[in-house]
Amino acid sequence: MFTGIIETIGKVTAIQTEGSNKHFCIESTISKELKVDQSVAHDGVCLTVTRLEEGKHWVTAINETLAKSNLDLLRPGSKVNLERCMLNNGRFDGHIVQGHVDQVGKCVSINEEGGSWQFEIEYDANTGNVTVEKGSVTVNGISLTCFNSKTNGFTVAIIPYTYAHTSMQDLKAGDIVNLEFDIVGKYVKRLLNL
């Protein structure tokens, strides 16, 4: 389980394709602390560390993961938000994040607000995912509060610290982002649809 509080930004240094799978080599400040079999969220996608190198780690994304996330768009040099699993005795600073991306969305606009930024995100409403005003959502692994919630989109506000310490600083209008909707909302929606 994750919290959506990003630890560091990693950089893709190599990509290898094997059948329908893709293996990603990520260079980061936490790579040297990882171990094989450890789960790490990469832009919100929970992936297992498969190999370690000096200051780098490898992870594999299968076809199902590539189809439901933006990982297939990564290239050498791409930046990814990284978060290790929450410790049992850790503080719960974000919200419950599983690392299971529900779908992708598109950043349709970015507005600088004199010290903060507002990102408008749209997504395909036919999937049945929902947001609520002032509810939690994960964008590229970052725990955020949404507002201007509507059937197919929402807006998030980014404070300077989050902007400086995540890949949000590189996001442009038109970019595809990973979305994980609030687990509580998903269970409530499922129960109401029974």
Backbone torsions as a table, in degrees:
resi	resn	phi	psi	omega
1	MET	NA	147.3	-178.9
2	PHE	-123.3	174.2	179.2
3	THR	-120.0	-10.3	-177.8
4	GLY	83.0	11.9	175.3
5	ILE	-98.1	108.6	-172.9
6	ILE	-71.0	133.7	179.2
7	GLU	-86.0	-41.9	-176.3
8	THR	-164.1	169.5	174.8
9	ILE	-103.4	131.2	175.4
10	GLY	-104.1	163.2	178.4
11	LYS	-123.4	131.3	176.5
12	VAL	-72.0	123.7	179.6
13	THR	-108.1	-20.5	178.8
14	ALA	-159.0	151.7	176.5
15	ILE	-135.9	130.3	176.9
16	GLN	-122.1	135.2	177.6
17	THR	-102.5	133.7	178.2
18	GLU	-138.0	102.4	-173.7
19	GLY	63.9	-127.1	178.1
20	SER	-93.6	2.4	-179.8
21	ASN	-93.5	155.0	172.1
22	LYS	-126.6	133.7	176.6
23	HIS	-105.1	128.0	-178.2
24	PHE	-114.1	131.7	172.9
25	CYS	-99.9	123.6	-175.7
26	ILE	-118.1	129.2	174.8
27	GLU	-101.0	128.5	-179.4
28	SER	-157.8	169.7	179.0
29	THR	-73.9	-17.3	179.4
30	ILE	-100.6	-6.8	-176.7
31	SER	-56.6	-38.8	-178.4
32	LYS	-67.5	-17.9	-179.9
33	GLU	-94.2	-7.0	-176.7
34	LEU	-82.5	166.9	174.0
35	LYS	-135.2	155.8	177.6
36	VAL	-60.1	140.6	-177.6
37	ASP	84.6	-3.0	179.5
38	GLN	-78.5	143.7	176.9
39	SER	-91.7	132.3	179.1
40	VAL	-136.7	134.3	176.4
41	ALA	-83.0	127.7	177.9
42	HIS	-115.9	108.2	-172.5
43	ASP	51.6	35.7	176.9
44	GLY	90.1	-2.6	-179.8
45	VAL	-99.5	120.1	178.5
46	CYS	-73.1	117.5	179.7
47	LEU	-129.5	150.3	-178.6
48	THR	-93.3	132.2	175.4
49	VAL	-68.5	123.9	-176.8
50	THR	-107.8	-21.4	-177.4
51	ARG	-158.1	150.2	178.3
52	LEU	-122.3	142.3	172.4
53	GLU	-132.2	177.4	-179.2
54	GLU	-61.9	108.0	178.7
55	GLY	71.0	13.2	-177.6
56	LYS	-140.2	156.4	172.8
57	HIS	-138.2	155.3	179.8
58	TRP	-111.7	142.5	174.4
59	VAL	-137.0	159.6	-179.0
60	THR	-122.9	134.5	174.1
61	ALA	-113.9	125.7	178.4
62	ILE	-84.1	172.1	-176.0
63	ASN	-55.3	-43.1	179.3
64	GLU	-58.2	-43.0	179.4
65	THR	-67.5	-43.0	179.6
66	LEU	-63.7	-35.9	-178.4
67	ALA	-71.5	-28.9	-175.0
68	LYS	-103.4	3.6	-177.8
69	SER	-134.8	-178.4	177.2
70	ASN	-95.6	9.3	-175.8
71	LEU	-62.7	-28.5	179.8
72	ASP	-67.1	-15.7	179.5
73	LEU	-88.7	-8.0	-179.5
74	LEU	-66.2	145.2	177.4
75	ARG	-134.2	161.0	173.2
76	PRO	-54.3	130.3	-176.1
77	GLY	101.1	-16.8	178.1
78	SER	-64.2	146.3	177.2
79	LYS	-100.8	144.4	177.8
80	VAL	-133.9	143.0	174.7
81	ASN	-77.3	135.0	-177.9
82	LEU	-120.8	138.1	173.8
83	GLU	-146.1	128.6	172.8
84	ARG	-80.1	162.2	178.4
85	CYS	-58.0	151.6	178.8
86	MET	-70.0	137.6	175.3
87	LEU	-74.7	151.5	178.7
88	ASN	-56.9	-35.4	-176.5
89	ASN	-102.7	17.9	-177.6
90	GLY	-86.5	163.9	175.4
91	ARG	-78.6	146.7	179.7
92	PHE	-96.2	81.3	-172.3
93	ASP	-81.5	-25.0	-179.2
94	GLY	-104.2	-118.3	172.7
95	HIS	-143.2	176.4	-177.8
96	ILE	-68.6	114.7	-179.6
97	VAL	-122.7	126.3	-178.2
98	GLN	-90.4	-20.5	-174.8
99	GLY	82.6	17.4	178.4
100	HIS	-111.1	99.6	-177.8
101	VAL	-64.5	130.2	179.8
102	ASP	-81.8	-39.4	179.8
103	GLN	-172.3	172.5	174.7
104	VAL	-97.9	159.6	174.2
105	GLY	-134.5	178.2	179.4
106	LYS	-123.9	134.1	172.8
107	CYS	-77.2	113.8	-175.9
108	VAL	-97.4	-22.5	176.2
109	SER	-159.2	152.7	176.3
110	ILE	-132.2	125.1	179.0
111	ASN	-122.1	123.7	175.6
112	GLU	-80.3	130.0	-172.0
113	GLU	-113.6	31.9	178.9
114	GLY	70.2	48.6	179.1
115	GLY	123.4	-10.8	172.6
116	SER	-140.9	173.4	-177.7
117	TRP	-132.5	141.9	173.5
118	GLN	-112.2	127.0	179.4
119	PHE	-112.3	122.5	176.5
120	GLU	-95.3	126.6	-176.7
121	ILE	-118.2	133.9	173.5
122	GLU	-117.2	150.4	178.5
123	TYR	-147.0	163.7	179.3
124	ASP	-72.8	113.0	-177.5
125	ALA	-74.3	-12.8	-178.8
126	ASN	-67.5	-13.0	179.1
127	THR	-77.6	-15.6	178.7
128	GLY	89.5	1.2	178.2
129	ASN	-76.0	147.3	-177.1
130	VAL	-137.1	155.3	169.3
131	THR	-122.2	161.8	174.0
132	VAL	-127.6	153.6	179.6
133	GLU	-57.2	127.5	-178.2
134	LYS	66.6	19.1	176.2
135	GLY	-89.4	173.4	-178.7
136	SER	-91.3	146.4	173.6
137	VAL	-150.8	153.1	177.4
138	THR	-112.2	124.5	177.2
139	VAL	-116.7	116.3	-176.2
140	ASN	50.0	38.6	175.6
141	GLY	86.9	-2.6	-176.4
142	ILE	-95.5	125.1	175.4
143	SER	-71.5	119.2	-177.1
144	LEU	-135.7	160.0	175.0
145	THR	-101.4	129.1	-178.7
146	CYS	-97.6	151.9	173.3
147	PHE	-142.7	177.7	-170.8
148	ASN	50.3	39.6	-178.1
149	SER	-66.3	130.1	177.1
150	LYS	-139.4	179.3	-174.3
151	THR	-57.4	-37.8	-175.2
152	ASN	-124.7	23.8	179.7
153	GLY	-178.2	178.8	-178.6
154	PHE	-166.4	171.6	176.1
155	THR	-123.5	145.2	173.5
156	VAL	-126.3	146.9	176.5
157	ALA	-106.9	135.4	-176.9
158	ILE	-114.4	123.4	177.4
159	ILE	-78.3	161.4	-178.2
160	PRO	-54.9	-40.6	-178.8
161	TYR	-61.5	-48.0	179.7
162	THR	-63.2	-41.0	179.0
163	TYR	-60.2	-43.0	-176.8
164	ALA	-75.4	-26.5	-172.9
165	HIS	-110.5	14.0	175.2
166	THR	-137.4	176.0	179.6
167	SER	-78.7	3.7	176.8
168	MET	-59.3	-28.1	-179.9
169	GLN	-64.0	-21.5	-179.2
170	ASP	-100.6	-6.3	-177.1
171	LEU	-69.8	138.4	178.4
172	LYS	-124.8	156.9	174.8
173	ALA	-57.7	132.0	-177.7
174	GLY	101.2	-15.5	179.9
175	ASP	-71.6	148.6	178.8
176	ILE	-92.3	134.5	-178.7
177	VAL	-125.0	154.2	175.3
178	ASN	-84.3	136.3	179.5
179	LEU	-123.4	129.5	168.8
180	GLU	-122.8	118.5	-177.3
181	PHE	-83.7	158.6	-175.4
182	ASP	-58.3	128.3	-176.6
183	ILE	-62.5	-36.7	179.3
184	VAL	-63.7	-45.3	177.9
185	GLY	-61.2	-37.9	179.9
186	LYS	-66.0	-40.9	178.6
187	TYR	-67.4	-42.3	179.0
188	VAL	-62.0	-44.9	179.9
189	LYS	-61.6	-42.9	179.6
190	ARG	-62.0	-44.1	179.7
191	LEU	-64.5	-39.1	180.0
192	LEU	-69.8	-24.6	-179.1
193	ASN	-88.8	-3.1	-179.9
194	LEU	-71.1	NA	NA
